[in-house]
Amino acid sequence: MIECLSRKSYQPPSIPAPHLTIPILATSTAPYADALKRASTNTTPATNIRTAVLEEMKKSTIHSLEASSAERVCSYELQEQEKRKANVVIFGINENVDAAETFSSLLSTCSVAPPINPPIISRLGAAKENKARLVRVQFSCSDDANSLLGNLSALRGNTEFKHISVRYDLTQHQTDIRRELTTIAKQRSTDSKVFYVVGRPNEWRIVESHKRPAA
């Protein structure tokens, strides 16, 4: 979400594929992972995801201890999604470049005023030779993140940021969902039509764009 998953409700992604199987968090394991998967695909708007998961587990007569584990998995996922609403991740900033300076230049190019509260800027993971790590920018509120994400069109054609992209900070669960949708979009694409994924986290949808036939 940005309109991300709140702690009280869950808005499932709009998926034009009727039988899409959504991968689950790598840390979750059978039977409650299965329940989380079923709940993710079957819940309706305004349905409490925790309640939905536990109901799915009751259908399979899962032991209460496992239901408790499912509750923890769901709770952690919801908290992570809520926390990441105020973040963005930046790809392509070289290791030998100051990430904070690049971010400042990025804001200026996108005509976004620097936030009142300076964000926390950090690289993710251990450094690897010849590979730039992702840069996470943690704003104090989601409005700052939305302001930047909403003005990225200003980067088009800008050679300074040719190899840099800014994206939502997704959990592993959200990343898996989007990857699956992207795979479906590619499978549907033809020489005359191309399908791609658009929308904010948990509001993704597959749309169609017509390509001009080659001359």
Rosetta blueprint (number, residue, H / E / L):
1 M L
2 I L
3 E L
4 C L
5 L L
6 S L
7 R L
8 K L
9 S L
10 Y E
11 Q L
12 P L
13 P L
14 S L
15 I L
16 P L
17 A L
18 P L
19 H L
20 L L
21 T L
22 I L
23 P L
24 I L
25 L L
26 A L
27 T L
28 S L
29 T L
30 A L
31 P L
32 Y H
33 A H
34 D H
35 A H
36 L H
37 K H
38 R H
39 A H
40 S H
41 T H
42 N H
43 T L
44 T L
45 P L
46 A L
47 T E
48 N L
49 I H
50 R H
51 T H
52 A H
53 V H
54 L H
55 E H
56 E H
57 M H
58 K H
59 K H
60 S L
61 T L
62 I L
63 H L
64 S H
65 L H
66 E H
67 A H
68 S H
69 S H
70 A H
71 E H
72 R H
73 V H
74 C H
75 S H
76 Y H
77 E H
78 L H
79 Q H
80 E H
81 Q H
82 E H
83 K H
84 R H
85 K L
86 A L
87 N E
88 V E
89 V E
90 I E
91 F E
92 G L
93 I L
94 N L
95 E L
96 N L
97 V L
98 D L
99 A H
100 A H
101 E H
102 T H
103 F H
104 S H
105 S H
106 L H
107 L H
108 S H
109 T H
110 C L
111 S L
112 V L
113 A L
114 P L
115 P L
116 I L
117 N L
118 P L
119 P L
120 I E
121 I E
122 S E
123 R E
124 L L
125 G L
126 A L
127 A L
128 K E
129 E L
130 N L
131 K E
132 A L
133 R L
134 L L
135 V E
136 R E
137 V E
138 Q E
139 F L
140 S L
141 C L
142 S H
143 D H
144 D H
145 A H
146 N H
147 S H
148 L H
149 L H
150 G L
151 N L
152 L H
153 S H
154 A H
155 L H
156 R L
157 G L
158 N L
159 T H
160 E H
161 F H
162 K L
163 H L
164 I L
165 S E
166 V E
167 R E
168 Y E
169 D L
170 L L
171 T L
172 Q H
173 H H
174 Q H
175 T H
176 D H
177 I H
178 R H
179 R H
180 E H
181 L H
182 T H
183 T H
184 I H
185 A H
186 K H
187 Q H
188 R H
189 S L
190 T L
191 D L
192 S L
193 K E
194 V E
195 F E
196 Y E
197 V E
198 V E
199 G L
200 R L
201 P L
202 N L
203 E L
204 W L
205 R E
206 I E
207 V E
208 E E
209 S E
210 H E
211 K L
212 R L
213 P L
214 A L
215 A L
